[in-house]
């Protein structure tokens, strides 16, 4: 974010068009693919499964997925500037598709057409904008709709359970597992991580996150939300 720009602008399309028009280099929010790969492989074990990345920007995350063997990664972003740039950048990667689309209205996609949806900062950006709660609910409803039954929504965010769990649970019927990853993961990182990435953090046993992770945790939160059509209107809440 440039100095003087309010984070509220993160919820506005004009901000992203301007940003991508002036910043041509790739940028990955929060984490790059290699640090998240163990969890992605765990949650999406089959490479032929169709994956949707919402708010892709000019991130190399999807390229990392394809390099890792995934065969059908669809990327959407509200910015036509960045979509056109990514289409030109990867014309010879048929596993990668880039489409200009608003995550709040994905009506071009059929219901139940994806095995997984990956969100790395897009819900967070929407929550910075005007009418944030309504817009976030619209996006989550659409994510739920385009997922197949037992499909997974992988939300990578700075939002702690205090703020994100209520939003997830009031919007759709999910089975939610929480994972965490240290914010600063370098390739030469040798320290013991705060928590093993592929192991869910217990949410329902009465322990607080401070008790489980330590008081001075500095992590990104990853909510693995499984769509389950068998859940009743009051189940899982």
N, C-alpha and C positions, 0 to 999 in steps of 0.2 A: 504494500500500500504506500502510495506517495504521501509525503508530509502534507498535512492540511486536509486530507480527504477523510471524511467521516466514514466509520465502518458501516453506517446506514446505507452508503452508496453500494455496498456489496450486494444489496438486494435489487439493484437497478440494472437493466440491460445496457443502458448507455455507458455505465462505468466500465463494463467488461469490454465493449467494443473499443472504447478509448484506450483502455489498458493494453489490449492485445495489438492494437494498431501501433502502439509506441514501444512495446516490449516483444521482440520477436523470439527471444531465447526461451527454451522450455522452463517451466516452473512446476514443481510438485508441492502441493499443499500437504503439510504434516509429515508424511512419510513417502519414501520411494518404494517401488515394487520389491526390490530384494529384501527389505526389512519385513515386509508384510507377506512375502511369498509363502512361508510355512502355513500361515492361517488361510490364505487363499486356496492353496492346494488341499488343505483339510476340509474347507467348506465347499469347494467346487472340485471334486476328485476326478471328474470325467472331462477330458479336454474337448470333447465334441459338444458339450453343453453350451447353450447360447447365453452369453453374458451381456448385460447392458451396463455401461458406465455413464452415470448422469453427471452433468457439469464437468465434462472431460477437460476443458481448457486446452492448453498446449502441453499438458503433462506427458511424460514418457511412461506412465503407469501401464497403459493399455499395450504399448509396444513391448514392455516387459512381460506382460501376460502372453502375448503371441510368441515372443522369443522362448517362453517357458513351455510352449506347446499348445496353448489354447487356440482353437480353430475358428471361432466366431465371436468376435468382440465388437459390439455396436456401441458407438460413442455419440452422445448428444450434448449440445451446449446451446444456450440462449443467444450466444454471440455469433452472428454470421461471419464476422471478421475472422475469428479463430477457426471456425469450421472450414472455411475456404482455404485458410492457410494449411490446415492439417490434411485436407484432401490433396492439396498440391504436394505436400511433403511426403506422403505415403501412397503414391498412386499404384505401386507395385506390391502392395501388401493386401491381398484379397481377404485375409482374415480380419482386417480392420475396416470398419465402416464409420464414416463421420456424417452426421445428420444434424442440421439446425433444428432444434426443437426446445420448447419450454417444458421442463419436467412437471409442471403443474397441469399440462394438457398433452398427453401422449396418445391421443386418439388415433394417430397413424399406426400404432401398434395394436395388434389384436390382444384380447384378454388371454392371459395365460400363455404368453409367447416366449417368456424367458425363464431360464433355470435359476439365474442369479442377477441381482442388481448391486452394483458397487457405487458407493457415495463417499467421496473423500472431500468433505468440506462444503458440499452444495446445500445440504439442509442448513448448515451453519450460516451460509451466506444469505439464504432466504430469511432466516430468523433475524438478520440484521436490518432488513428492509421494512417498508411500510406494510401494514396489515399482516405482520409476520406470522401470527398464529394461524390465521385463515389460510395464507399461502402455504405454510408448512403442511397443514392438514390436506390441502388439495394435492400437494406433491406426494405425500405418504399414501393417500388413497389411490393415486395413479400407480405408484410403485407396487402396491398390493395387487392392483388389478392386472398389471402386465405380467406378474409372476405366476408361474405354474403352482399348483398345490404342492407343498413341501419345498418350494423354491426359497432361496435365502436372499435377504436384503442385508448387505454388509455396510454398516454405517461407521465411518471413521470420523471422529469428532473430538473437539476439546470439551464438549458438554458432559458434565458429570451426571451420574444416575439421578441425582436430585432434580435435574432439569430435563433430561432426555427421556427417562423411563416413563414419566407421566405422559409426555407428549406421544410417545410410541404406543402406549397402552390405551390411550383414549381415542386414538385415531383408527386403529385397525386391530384385527385379531392376530397377534403374533405370539410365538413362543420365543422368548428373548434370552440370549446368553450374553454375558459381558466378558470381554477380553480387554487386556490393557497392554500397551507397549511404551517403553521409555521414549520420551520426546526426542532426545538426542541419541540417535543410533548411527554410529560411524562404522565403516567397514572394519576398522581396526579396533572396534569396541571389544574389550576383553572383560569388563566388569560383569559380575553376576546381574542379570536383569531383575527388575523389581518383581516380575511375575512371568512365568513361562507363557509365551504368547498363545500357544494352542490349548492351554488349560483355562476353562472358564473360571472367572472369579465368582465365589459364592455370593448370591444375592439374597437368598431367602432363609439363611440359617441364623439370622439375628446379629451377625457380626457386622460392624461398620467397616467401610472401606479403609479408614485409618487403621483399624485393628489388623486388617488383612494385608494391606500394602505398606503400612508405615506412615507416619504422620506427614513426612515431607516428600510425598510422592510427586513426581513430575512426569505425568504420563498422558498419552492420548487414549481415549476410550474407544473401543470397537464393539458395537452392538451387532450381534449376529441374530437376525430376526427371521424366524422360519414361518412362512405362511402355512396355516393349517386350517383347511376348510371344515374340519370336524369340530373345531372349537365352537361352543355355543356362545351366545351374546354375553354371558357372564363368566365364561371359563377363561382361565389364564390371567385374570385381573386380580 
